Amino acid sequence: MTTNANASISSAGTPMYAAPELLGKVRGGKIMPFKPDIYSLGLTTCFLMSGELPDAIEIHKKEIPFKAIYSEDLKDLAYSLLVHKPDERPLIEFALVHPAISKFVHNIQRDVMH
């Protein structure tokens, strides 16, 4: 997805990783900049944690078959990124402060500073 100064939005990529609003599955149809990317990040995270893309029912019921090695924090982060309505979907800053990620961000900042 790209944006310019005139706020026009275009999309590109694999439809299997597309957010519901890009596929016309959200009423109102307003596409918010970067929100589809957050959803796609959630799908990618789920794929990496389960070996398959979840379907809409698994997402809605929070029954994605994650592999047992992943923490509850990481599973929570994946579900948090897969909010159906784009206006309720978090910004990327949310992911950076989420417990599943924040400890690594802190460690990277510490290592860079020393």
C-alpha positions, -999 to +999 in steps of 0.1 A: +000+000+000+013+035-008+002+070+000+011+104-013+004+140-003-031+138-019-039+108+004-046+085-026-041+049-017-032+020-039-025-016-030-002-043-043+008-077-031-006-112-025-044-113-019-040-141+007-022-116+029-045-087+022-066-069+049-103-073+048-109-037+037-087-042+006-109-072-004-141-052+001-151-072+032-155-042+056-186-021+054-179+016+048-149+007+027-126+035+040-090+024+037-068+040+063-031+045+056-009+017+070-038-002+087-038-029+059-001-033+065-007-040+102-032-068+093-008-083+068+019-083+095-005-102+117-011-128+090+026-131+083+032-136+121+005-163+122+020-180+092+054-181+108+040-194+141+017-221+127+030-229+092-003-219+075-024-189+069-054-187+093-089-184+079-114-158+090-132-182+114-099-192+131-091-155+135-126-145+148-127-174+173-090-170+182-084-206+174-053-204+152-033-236+156+000-220+168+029-243+175+033-249+212+068-233+214+054-198+211+046-177+242+012-164+251+025-129+246+034-136+210+001-152+203-017-122+219+004-099+197-006-118+165-043-117+174-040-080+183-028-072+148-057-091+132-086-068+142-112-069+114-122-032+115-093-010+104-103+019+127-100-005+157-066-020+145-035-008+164-007+013+150+027-002+147+038+016+178+015-007+197+036-037+186+068-021+197+055-017+233+037-050+234+054-074+259+062-099+231+084-073+214+093-046+239+120-067+257+138-072+224+135-035+215+150-026+249+178-051+244+186-037+210+186-001+223+209-011+252+233-029+228+234+000+204+241+025+232+271+005+246 
